[in-house]
């Protein structure tokens, strides 16, 4: 039986952790933009601009992951990400230079995160794929919890220059560890007929792409706007929400990461999406710090299972020579969610307020999950199972 936890898995886990810390310190970035005079709608647009280059590079990224292998893309992504983090120290005002940095940041993040998650999916045994990806995903959840806390501490002592330097240090740490990882796949070669479009349009992957986009867009409700919501309302704290969010998600993945593989992935996925939506409903009515933390725990519960299940299902349904492209598509949907969700949810905040925006996010998750169940045929199959007579022969 293949081992789940190996030295390579541990190193890749640490690479993801440091890369995640470099990224999630930017949960405080909306305050930086607010200090520069940006409105909620402008904040959403600036945050969303990062996704432009990330989306644009996905087709070629997916093909190169399958042709060249995971390691070269991982190293290139870590180097590009570290270089652009240093550029934030040069930002002094809103304008084209800031947008350029955000676009370059999207390029580096796309390469680094897609490569490391594809690498991890290569390592885990097929029979434990969801559990393995759930455990690997803890390396991405720890930064969610620590990003707010570390960011608050750094900002309190050294301001945003200190925050950008801390992010750079984490990025360089991840890059350094990446050099110890050997190739995890058998590259198809430059002349191979790999395809980005094939998994993109594969019939049984289309509903998974849809639900992944639904999930990705809704994440912006708190990753982009919780900072300004807390600042303006005076309710709770960013660190409290994300500590509850990540703490709950990590606990569930460590203790119950095996559940989807044994019970059934979609039997866990649907309740997870409902609980995820419930977190937004609680945010819409939050009036105390404890209610903010309850919302964080509910959203974290949904995230704990939804992300690894969606990724494991998409990776498993893709052909072996298309899995780099499938990973690029899956992670790219989160960039698309940021590109669309940031400005859209920012506009809802501007027009109707934070409460209505959180409720709209909850409704979007529920409606999107229902459409997914119809697309997959789950509702029809269950109805048929109940009405089909039992044969005693």
C-alpha positions, 0 to 999 in steps of 0.5 A: 500500500502506498504511503500517504505521508512521505518526505517529499510530501512534507517538503511540498507541504512546507513550500505550500505553507510559506507560499501561502503565508506570503500570499495571505498577509495580503488579507490586510491589503484592502486597508493599504488601498483604503489608506491610499483613497480607494473606495470599496468598488475600486478595492474590488477592481484592484484586487480583481486585476491580479486575476487577469494575468493569472487567467491569461497564463493558465492555458499555456501553464497547463500545457507546460505542466504536462509537457515539461513536468511540475518542477520547472514551473514550480521554481519559475513561479517561486522566483517570479512571485518573490520578485514581484513581492519586492515591488510593493515597496515602491507603491505610493499611490493609486495608478497604473504602476499599482495595477501593473504590480497586481498583474505581475503578482497574479502571474507569479501566484498562478505558476507557484500555486498551480505547480505545488498543488499539482505536485501534491496531487501526483504524490497522494495515492489514488485510494486516498486522494481526497484525504491526501489533498485535504491534509496537504490543504492544511498548509494553505489553511494555516496561512489563513489563520496566521495571516491576520495575526502576523499581519496585525503584529507586523503592521502594529510595529513596522507598517505596510513596508514591514508587511511587504518585507515579511511577505517577501521573506516567506516567498523566498523561503518557499522558493528555497525549499522548492529546490529540494523537490525532485520531479513528481511526474513523467513529462510528456515532452515538447512534441506531445499532443497535450491539450488545455481545451480537452479537459476544459470541455470534458463532459463530466468535468463541466459541472465540477468547473461550474461548482468550483467557480461558484465556490471561488466567487463567493470566497471574495465576500470575506477575503476581499471585504472582511477587512473593510467590513470590520473597520467600518462596523467595529464588529469583531476582528479579521484575525478572529474570523480567520482563526476560527475559519482556519482552525475549524477547517484544519481540525476537520481535515486532520481528524475527519479528512478520511470521511469523503473517501469512505462515505462518498465525496458528493455525500459530503460535498452538498452538506459542506456547501450548505454550511458554507452558505450558512456562514455568510448568513451569520455574517449578514446579521453579525453584531458581536465579535463572537458572531463573527467567529461563528461565521468563520467556523461555519465557512471554515467547515464548508471550505474544509471539505468543498475544496479538496473534494472538488479538486480530487474529483476533477483530478481523478476524472481528467485523463492522465496526460491532462492532469496538469491542464486540469489543475490549471483550470481548477486553480484558474477558476479561483482567479476568475472568481476573484476577477468577477467576484471582487468588482461585483461584490464591491458594487453590491456593498456600494449600492446595498451595504455589507449585509445584502452582499453577504446574503447575496453570496449565500444565495449564490452558493445555494443556487449554484449547488442546486444547479450542480446537483441537477447537472450531475443527475444526483436528484433524478437518480435518487428519485428513481432509486426511491420509486424503482420496485425492489426485485426479490428474484 
